[in-house]
Amino acid sequence: MILATESMDDDERQYWFDIMPSMTEEQIDRLYNILDTERKKLQELEIKYQKEIKELNEKHLIEWQEFQMKNSKKKIAQAEAQDKDDADNVLAMLDDL
């Protein structure tokens, strides 16, 4: 657990490895409990933040889809208006004949 902890640098890890042979069982158990609690808390935070990131991504995906839908509707309306203008021009040309 000492190697895996994120709260120690290499010097601190080496310190604990050096001092461990002279530690009592109670002290070793206490160190283990501290490191285990830290690991569990970090896992809980990771799960919490992953959930929040997922929710934000879903929210932004919905907003992006709505934006694309509005943009598509606008382009369709423009194309329909152009088609109507083209049809009106063709009818006007036919009337002139």
N, CA, C and O atoms as a MOPAC input file, in Angstrom:
PM7 MOZYME 1SCF
protein

 N      0.82400 1    -1.20000 1     0.00000 1
 C      0.00000 1     0.00000 1     0.00000 1
 C      0.86900 1     1.26600 1     0.00000 1
 O      0.47000 1     2.30600 1    -0.52300 1
 N      2.03100 1     1.15700 1     0.58100 1
 C      2.93100 1     2.31700 1     0.59900 1
 C      3.33100 1     2.68600 1    -0.82600 1
 O      3.39500 1     3.86500 1    -1.17500 1
 N      3.59600 1     1.68400 1    -1.63400 1
 C      3.98500 1     1.95700 1    -3.02300 1
 C      2.84500 1     2.57400 1    -3.82200 1
 O      3.08300 1     3.37600 1    -4.72500 1
 N      1.61700 1     2.20900 1    -3.49800 1
 C      0.46300 1     2.64700 1    -4.28200 1
 C     -0.10000 1     3.99900 1    -3.85400 1
 O     -0.84500 1     4.62100 1    -4.61100 1
 N      0.24200 1     4.46000 1    -2.65800 1
 C     -0.36300 1     5.69200 1    -2.16700 1
 C      0.06600 1     6.90600 1    -2.99900 1
 O      1.20900 1     7.01100 1    -3.44300 1
 N     -0.87500 1     7.80000 1    -3.18700 1
 C     -0.60200 1     9.01700 1    -3.94600 1
 C     -0.19200 1    10.17800 1    -3.04600 1
 O      0.20200 1    11.23800 1    -3.53100 1
 N     -0.28600 1     9.97400 1    -1.74100 1
 C     -0.00500 1    11.07500 1    -0.82200 1
 C      1.45100 1    11.13700 1    -0.37300 1
 O      1.82200 1    12.01700 1     0.40300 1
 N      2.27000 1    10.21700 1    -0.85100 1
 C      3.68800 1    10.21800 1    -0.47300 1
 C      4.55800 1    10.36300 1    -1.70800 1
 O      4.22600 1     9.89100 1    -2.79500 1
 N      5.69300 1    11.03900 1    -1.49900 1
 C      6.69200 1    11.03900 1    -2.57000 1
 C      7.66800 1     9.89400 1    -2.30000 1
 O      7.52200 1     9.17600 1    -1.31000 1
 N      8.63900 1     9.72400 1    -3.15600 1
 C      9.57000 1     8.59400 1    -3.03300 1
 C     10.37300 1     8.63300 1    -1.73500 1
 O     10.64200 1     7.59100 1    -1.13700 1
 N     10.75200 1     9.82000 1    -1.30300 1
 C     11.50900 1     9.93800 1    -0.04900 1
 C     10.67100 1     9.48900 1     1.14600 1
 O     11.16400 1     8.80100 1     2.04000 1
 N      9.40000 1     9.88700 1     1.15000 1
 C      8.52200 1     9.47500 1     2.24800 1
 C      8.29200 1     7.96500 1     2.23200 1
 O      8.25600 1     7.31900 1     3.27900 1
 N      8.14200 1     7.42300 1     1.05000 1
 C      7.98100 1     5.96600 1     0.95700 1
 C      9.21800 1     5.26400 1     1.52600 1
 O      9.10000 1     4.32100 1     2.30900 1
 N     10.38000 1     5.72400 1     1.13300 1
 C     11.61700 1     5.11800 1     1.62000 1
 C     11.71800 1     5.23000 1     3.14000 1
 O     12.17100 1     4.30000 1     3.80700 1
 N     11.29700 1     6.36400 1     3.67900 1
 C     11.30300 1     6.54900 1     5.13300 1
 C     10.47600 1     5.46300 1     5.80600 1
 O     10.92700 1     4.84300 1     6.76900 1
 N      9.25600 1     5.22800 1     5.29900 1
 C      8.38500 1     4.23100 1     5.92000 1
 C      8.96000 1     2.82300 1     5.76700 1
 O      8.84500 1     2.01000 1     6.68400 1
 N      9.56900 1     2.52700 1     4.63400 1
 C     10.20600 1     1.21600 1     4.47700 1
 C     11.38400 1     1.05700 1     5.43800 1
 O     11.60300 1    -0.02500 1     5.98200 1
 N     12.13100 1     2.12300 1     5.64200 1
 C     13.27700 1     2.06800 1     6.55200 1
 C     12.84800 1     1.90600 1     8.00300 1
 O     13.48200 1     1.17500 1     8.76300 1
 N     11.78700 1     2.57700 1     8.38300 1
 C     11.37500 1     2.58000 1     9.79600 1
 C     10.47900 1     1.38000 1    10.15300 1
 O     10.33900 1     1.03900 1    11.32700 1
 N      9.88700 1     0.75700 1     9.15900 1
 C      8.93300 1    -0.32000 1     9.42300 1
 C      9.50000 1    -1.46000 1    10.27400 1
 O      8.78300 1    -1.95400 1    11.14400 1
 N     10.73000 1    -1.90000 1    10.07500 1
 C     11.24300 1    -2.99400 1    10.92400 1
 C     11.26000 1    -2.66100 1    12.42000 1
 O     11.20700 1    -3.56400 1    13.25500 1
 N     11.33100 1    -1.39500 1    12.75500 1
 C     11.36000 1    -1.01900 1    14.16900 1
 C      9.97700 1    -0.62800 1    14.70200 1
 O      9.84000 1    -0.28000 1    15.87400 1
 N      8.98000 1    -0.68400 1    13.86300 1
 C      7.62500 1    -0.32800 1    14.29400 1
 C      6.96600 1    -1.51300 1    14.99900 1
 O      7.25600 1    -2.67500 1    14.71300 1
 N      6.06300 1    -1.17600 1    15.93600 1
 C      5.29000 1    -2.22500 1    16.60400 1
 C      4.16000 1    -2.66900 1    15.68600 1
 O      3.82800 1    -1.99400 1    14.71200 1
 N      3.57600 1    -3.81600 1    16.01500 1
 C      2.42800 1    -4.31400 1    15.24100 1
 C      1.28900 1    -3.29300 1    15.24600 1
 O      0.60800 1    -3.09300 1    14.24100 1
 N      1.10200 1    -2.66300 1    16.38800 1
 C      0.04700 1    -1.65200 1    16.50500 1
 C      0.31800 1    -0.46800 1    15.57100 1
 O     -0.60400 1     0.02600 1    14.92100 1
 N      1.53000 1    -0.02300 1    15.50300 1
 C      1.89900 1     1.08500 1    14.61000 1
 C      1.75300 1     0.69200 1    13.13800 1
 O      1.29200 1     1.48600 1    12.31800 1
 N      2.14300 1    -0.52400 1    12.81800 1
 C      1.98800 1    -1.00300 1    11.44000 1
 C      0.51000 1    -1.09700 1    11.07500 1
 O      0.10800 1    -0.72100 1     9.97400 1
 N     -0.29300 1    -1.60400 1    12.00900 1
 C     -1.74700 1    -1.68000 1    11.76900 1
 C     -2.33200 1    -0.28900 1    11.57500 1
 O     -3.18800 1    -0.08700 1    10.71300 1
 N     -1.88100 1     0.65400 1    12.35800 1
 C     -2.36700 1     2.03900 1    12.23900 1
 C     -1.99200 1     2.62100 1    10.87900 1
 O     -2.82300 1     3.24900 1    10.22300 1
 N     -0.75500 1     2.41800 1    10.45500 1
 C     -0.32100 1     2.88800 1     9.13600 1
 C     -1.16100 1     2.23000 1     8.03400 1
 O     -1.60300 1     2.89500 1     7.09700 1
 N     -1.37200 1     0.92400 1     8.16000 1
 C     -2.18300 1     0.20500 1     7.17500 1
 C     -3.58900 1     0.80200 1     7.12600 1
 O     -4.11800 1     1.04800 1     6.04200 1
 N     -4.19200 1     1.03400 1     8.28000 1
 C     -5.55300 1     1.59000 1     8.33100 1
 C     -5.61000 1     2.98300 1     7.70000 1
 O     -6.56300 1     3.31200 1     6.99400 1
 N     -4.60900 1     3.77700 1     7.95300 1
 C     -4.56300 1     5.12400 1     7.35900 1
 C     -4.48400 1     5.02000 1     5.83900 1
 O     -5.23200 1     5.69500 1     5.13200 1
 N     -3.59200 1     4.18700 1     5.33700 1
 C     -3.42800 1     4.03900 1     3.89400 1
 C     -4.65800 1     3.41500 1     3.24300 1
 O     -5.03800 1     3.78300 1     2.13100 1
 N     -5.27300 1     2.46900 1     3.94500 1
 C     -6.48200 1     1.82800 1     3.41300 1
 C     -7.64000 1     2.82400 1     3.36400 1
 O     -8.39400 1     2.85300 1     2.39200 1
 N     -7.78000 1     3.63000 1     4.40000 1
 C     -8.83000 1     4.65600 1     4.42700 1
 C     -8.61000 1     5.66400 1     3.30400 1
 O     -9.55600 1     6.06000 1     2.62400 1
 N     -7.37200 1     6.07100 1     3.11400 1
 C     -7.05400 1     7.00200 1     2.02400 1
 C     -7.44400 1     6.40000 1     0.67100 1
 O     -8.06500 1     7.06700 1    -0.15700 1
 N     -7.07900 1     5.14900 1     0.45800 1
 C     -7.38900 1     4.47100 1    -0.80400 1
 C     -8.90300 1     4.41100 1    -1.04500 1
 O     -9.37500 1     4.68200 1    -2.14900 1
 N     -9.64500 1     4.05900 1    -0.01200 1
 C    -11.10900 1     3.96700 1    -0.14000 1
 C    -11.73600 1     5.33100 1    -0.43200 1
 O    -12.63000 1     5.44300 1    -1.27200 1
 N    -11.26200 1     6.36500 1     0.26600 1
 C    -11.79000 1     7.71700 1     0.04500 1
 C    -11.49400 1     8.19600 1    -1.37700 1
 O    -12.34000 1     8.82000 1    -2.01700 1
 N    -10.30300 1     7.90400 1    -1.85800 1
 C     -9.96100 1     8.29200 1    -3.22800 1
 C    -10.82200 1     7.55400 1    -4.24900 1
 O    -11.22200 1     8.13100 1    -5.26000 1
 N    -11.10300 1     6.29400 1    -3.98700 1
 C    -11.98400 1     5.53400 1    -4.88100 1
 C    -13.38900 1     6.13500 1    -4.88600 1
 O    -14.01000 1     6.26400 1    -5.94200 1
 N    -13.88700 1     6.50000 1    -3.70700 1
 C    -15.21100 1     7.11700 1    -3.60900 1
 C    -15.25900 1     8.42500 1    -4.39500 1
 O    -16.22000 1     8.69000 1    -5.11700 1
 N    -14.21300 1     9.24100 1    -4.24700 1
 C    -14.15400 1    10.50100 1    -4.98600 1
 C    -14.10900 1    10.25900 1    -6.48900 1
 O    -14.76800 1    10.96300 1    -7.25400 1
 N    -13.34300 1     9.27800 1    -6.90600 1
 C    -13.23700 1     8.95700 1    -8.33000 1
 C    -14.60300 1     8.55800 1    -8.89100 1
 O    -14.98600 1     9.00200 1    -9.97300 1
 N    -15.32600 1     7.72900 1    -8.16300 1
 C    -16.66700 1     7.30700 1    -8.59400 1
 C    -17.60200 1     8.50900 1    -8.65800 1
 O    -18.36300 1     8.65900 1    -9.61400 1
 N    -17.54400 1     9.36500 1    -7.63700 1
 C    -18.39800 1    10.55500 1    -7.60200 1
 C    -18.11800 1    11.46400 1    -8.79700 1
 O    -19.04400 1    11.91800 1    -9.46900 1
 N    -16.83900 1    11.72400 1    -9.05600 1
 C    -16.49600 1    12.63500 1   -10.14300 1
 C    -16.77500 1    12.02300 1   -11.50900 1
 O    -17.14400 1    12.74000 1   -12.44000 1
 N    -16.60800 1    10.72500 1   -11.64300 1
 C    -16.95100 1    10.07100 1   -12.90900 1
 C    -18.45100 1    10.19900 1   -13.18100 1
 O    -18.86600 1    10.40700 1   -14.32200 1
 N    -19.25600 1    10.07300 1   -12.13200 1
 C    -20.70700 1    10.22300 1   -12.27800 1
 C    -21.04800 1    11.65500 1   -12.69700 1
 O    -21.86600 1    11.86700 1   -13.59200 1
 N    -20.41200 1    12.63800 1   -12.04200 1
 C    -20.66800 1    14.04000 1   -12.38100 1
 C    -20.22300 1    14.35900 1   -13.81000 1
 O    -20.90400 1    15.09500 1   -14.52400 1
 N    -19.10200 1    13.81500 1   -14.21700 1
 C    -18.61300 1    14.03700 1   -15.58600 1
 C    -19.58600 1    13.42500 1   -16.58500 1
 O    -19.87900 1    14.02300 1   -17.62000 1
 N    -20.07700 1    12.24800 1   -16.27900 1
 C    -21.04100 1    11.58300 1   -17.16500 1
 C    -22.31100 1    12.42700 1   -17.30300 1
 O    -22.82900 1    12.60000 1   -18.40600 1
 N    -22.80600 1    12.94500 1   -16.18900 1
 C    -24.01000 1    13.77300 1   -16.22100 1
 C    -23.77800 1    15.04500 1   -17.04400 1
 O    -24.64100 1    15.44600 1   -17.82400 1
 N    -22.61700 1    15.67400 1   -16.87000 1
 C    -22.30600 1    16.87600 1   -17.64800 1
 C    -22.20500 1    16.56000 1   -19.13500 1
 O    -22.69900 1    17.31700 1   -19.97100 1
 N    -21.56900 1    15.44700 1   -19.46200 1
 C    -21.45200 1    15.05500 1   -20.86400 1
 C    -22.82100 1    14.80600 1   -21.48200 1
 O    -23.07200 1    15.20200 1   -22.62000 1
 N    -23.70800 1    14.14900 1   -20.73300 1
 C    -25.05500 1    13.88700 1   -21.24000 1
 C    -25.81200 1    15.19100 1   -21.44600 1
 O    -26.51500 1    15.35200 1   -22.44300 1
 N    -25.67100 1    16.12200 1   -20.50800 1
 C    -26.33700 1    17.42100 1   -20.61800 1
 C    -25.85600 1    18.16500 1   -21.85800 1
 O    -26.65700 1    18.69900 1   -22.62600 1
 N    -24.53900 1    18.19300 1   -22.04500 1
 C    -23.99400 1    18.91200 1   -23.19300 1
 C    -24.32400 1    18.21200 1   -24.50800 1
 O    -24.48100 1    18.87100 1   -25.53600 1
 N    -24.43200 1    16.89400 1   -24.48600 1
 C    -24.82300 1    16.16800 1   -25.68500 1
 C    -26.24100 1    16.55900 1   -26.08800 1
 O    -26.51000 1    16.78500 1   -27.26800 1
 N    -27.13900 1    16.63900 1   -25.12600 1
 C    -28.52200 1    17.04100 1   -25.40400 1
 C    -28.55100 1    18.46500 1   -25.95800 1
 O    -29.25600 1    18.74500 1   -26.92700 1
 N    -27.77600 1    19.36700 1   -25.33400 1
 C    -27.72400 1    20.74800 1   -25.82500 1
 C    -27.17000 1    20.79900 1   -27.24500 1
 O    -27.66700 1    21.56400 1   -28.07300 1
 N    -26.15400 1    20.00000 1   -27.53700 1
 C    -25.55400 1    19.97100 1   -28.87300 1
 C    -26.56000 1    19.43500 1   -29.88600 1
 O    -26.66600 1    19.96100 1   -30.99400 1
 N    -27.29100 1    18.39900 1   -29.51400 1
 C    -28.29800 1    17.84000 1   -30.41900 1
 C    -29.40400 1    18.86300 1   -30.69800 1
 O    -29.87600 1    18.97300 1   -31.83000 1
 N    -29.81400 1    19.60300 1   -29.67900 1
 C    -30.82500 1    20.64300 1   -29.87600 1
 C    -30.30500 1    21.72900 1   -30.81700 1
 O    -31.03800 1    22.20600 1   -31.68400 1
 N    -29.05400 1    22.11300 1   -30.64800 1
 C    -28.44700 1    23.11700 1   -31.52000 1
 C    -28.41200 1    22.61400 1   -32.96300 1
 O    -28.75600 1    23.35000 1   -33.88800 1
 N    -28.00100 1    21.37500 1   -33.15000 1
 C    -27.94700 1    20.80500 1   -34.49500 1
 C    -29.34200 1    20.72100 1   -35.11500 1
 O    -29.51000 1    20.96100 1   -36.31100 1
 N    -30.33800 1    20.38100 1   -34.29700 1
 C    -31.70900 1    20.28700 1   -34.78800 1
 C    -32.19500 1    21.66000 1   -35.26900 1
 O    -32.79700 1    21.76300 1   -36.33700 1
 N    -31.93800 1    22.70400 1   -34.49000 1
 C    -32.34000 1    24.05600 1   -34.88400 1
 C    -31.63200 1    24.47200 1   -36.16900 1
 O    -32.24000 1    25.06400 1   -37.06000 1
 N    -30.34800 1    24.15600 1   -36.25400 1
 C    -29.56800 1    24.49600 1   -37.44100 1
 C    -30.10500 1    23.75000 1   -38.66700 1
 O    -30.20400 1    24.32600 1   -39.75000 1
 N    -30.44500 1    22.49300 1   -38.50000 1
 C    -30.99600 1    21.69800 1   -39.60700 1
 C    -32.34400 1    22.24600 1   -40.05000 1
 O    -32.61500 1    22.33400 1   -41.24800 1
 N    -33.18800 1    22.61500 1   -39.09700 1
 C    -34.50400 1    23.17400 1   -39.43600 1
 C    -34.33900 1    24.48100 1   -40.21500 1
 O    -35.08100 1    24.75400 1   -41.15900 1
 N    -33.35800 1    25.27700 1   -39.80400 1
 C    -33.10000 1    26.54200 1   -40.49500 1
 C    -32.66800 1    26.28400 1   -41.93600 1
 O    -33.14900 1    26.94600 1   -42.85600 1
 N    -31.76800 1    25.32900 1   -42.13600 1
 C    -31.29800 1    25.00200 1   -43.47600 1
 C    -32.44300 1    24.44900 1   -44.33400 1
 O    -32.53500 1    24.77300 1   -45.51800 1
 N    -33.30200 1    23.63100 1   -43.75600 1
 C    -34.45200 1    23.09000 1   -44.48900 1
 C    -35.39000 1    24.21500 1   -44.90300 1
 O    -35.87600 1    24.24400 1   -46.03300 1
 N    -35.64100 1    25.14300 1   -43.97800 1
 C    -36.52400 1    26.27000 1   -44.29000 1
 C    -35.93200 1    27.12000 1   -45.42100 1
 O    -36.65600 1    27.57800 1   -46.30500 1
 N    -34.60900 1    27.32500 1   -45.38300 1
 C    -33.96300 1    28.09000 1   -46.44800 1
 C    -34.06500 1    27.36400 1   -47.78600 1
 O    -34.31700 1    27.98700 1   -48.81700 1
 N    -33.87100 1    26.05700 1   -47.76700 1
 C    -33.96300 1    25.27400 1   -49.00200 1
 C    -35.38800 1    25.29700 1   -49.54700 1
 O    -35.59300 1    25.39800 1   -50.75600 1
 N    -36.36800 1    25.20300 1   -48.65500 1
 C    -37.76600 1    25.25500 1   -49.08700 1
 C    -38.09400 1    26.61500 1   -49.69100 1
 O    -38.79800 1    26.69700 1   -50.69800 1
 N    -37.58700 1    27.67900 1   -49.07900 1
 C    -37.82500 1    29.02900 1   -49.60700 1
 C    -37.18500 1    29.17200 1   -50.99000 1
 O    -37.77400 1    29.75900 1   -51.89800 1
 N    -35.97900 1    28.63100 1   -51.13900 1
 C    -35.30000 1    28.67900 1   -52.44000 1
 C    -36.07600 1    27.87300 1   -53.48300 1
 O    -36.21200 1    28.29900 1   -54.63000 1
 N    -36.57900 1    26.71200 1   -53.07900 1
 C    -37.38700 1    25.89100 1   -54.00100 1
 C    -38.64400 1    26.64000 1   -54.43500 1
 O    -39.04000 1    26.59200 1   -55.59900 1
 N    -39.26700 1    27.33600 1   -53.47100 1
 C    -40.48400 1    28.08800 1   -53.80800 1
 C    -40.14500 1    29.20700 1   -54.79400 1
 O    -40.86500 1    29.43700 1   -55.76600 1
 N    -39.02600 1    29.90200 1   -54.52100 1
 C    -38.60000 1    30.96700 1   -55.44400 1
 C    -38.31100 1    30.39400 1   -56.83500 1
 O    -38.69500 1    30.98700 1   -57.84200 1
 N    -37.64000 1    29.25200 1   -56.89000 1
 C    -37.32600 1    28.62300 1   -58.17600 1
 C    -38.62100 1    28.22700 1   -58.89900 1
 O    -38.74200 1    28.41400 1   -60.11000 1
 N    -39.57200 1    27.68600 1   -58.15900 1
 C    -40.84000 1    27.28700 1   -58.76700 1
 C    -41.58900 1    28.51300 1   -59.27800 1
 O    -42.16600 1    28.48700 1   -60.36500 1
 N    -41.57900 1    29.57800 1   -58.49700 1
 C    -42.24500 1    30.80500 1   -58.93000 1
 C    -41.59700 1    31.35300 1   -60.20300 1
 O    -42.29300 1    31.82500 1   -61.10100 1
 N    -40.27100 1    31.29200 1   -60.27900 1
 C    -39.55400 1    31.76500 1   -61.46900 1
 C    -39.90000 1    30.91700 1   -62.69300 1
 O    -40.08100 1    31.44900 1   -63.78900 1
 N    -39.98900 1    29.60400 1   -62.50600 1
 C    -40.34900 1    28.71700 1   -63.62400 1
 C    -41.76800 1    29.02000 1   -64.09000 1
 O    -42.02300 1    29.07800 1   -65.29300 1
 N    -42.69500 1    29.21500 1   -63.15300 1
 C    -44.07800 1    29.53300 1   -63.52000 1
 C    -44.15200 1    30.87100 1   -64.24700 1
 O    -44.91300 1    31.02800 1   -65.20200 1
 N    -43.35500 1    31.83300 1   -63.78500 1
 C    -43.34700 1    33.14100 1   -64.44800 1
 C    -42.82000 1    33.01600 1   -65.86400 1
 O    -43.33400 1    33.66800 1   -66.77400 1
 N    -41.80100 1    32.18800 1   -66.06800 1
 C    -41.25100 1    31.98700 1   -67.40400 1
 C    -42.27700 1    31.29200 1   -68.29600 1
 O    -42.38200 1    31.61100 1   -69.48000 1
 N    -43.02000 1    30.36100 1   -67.75100 1
 C    -44.04600 1    29.65600 1   -68.52300 1
 C    -45.17700 1    30.62000 1   -68.90400 1
 O    -45.71700 1    30.55000 1   -70.00800 1
 N    -45.52300 1    31.50600 1   -67.98900 1
 C    -46.55700 1    32.48800 1   -68.29100 1
 C    -46.11900 1    33.40800 1   -69.41000 1
 O    -46.93500 1    33.83800 1   -70.22500 1
 N    -44.81500 1    33.71400 1   -69.44900 1
 C    -44.28900 1    34.58800 1   -70.49700 1
 C    -44.31500 1    33.91600 1   -71.87400 1
 O    -44.33700 1    34.60200 1   -72.89600 1
 N    -44.31200 1    32.60500 1   -71.90600 1
 C    -44.31800 1    31.91000 1   -73.18300 1
 C    -45.67900 1    31.96500 1   -73.73700 1
 O    -45.92600 1    31.43800 1   -74.82200 1

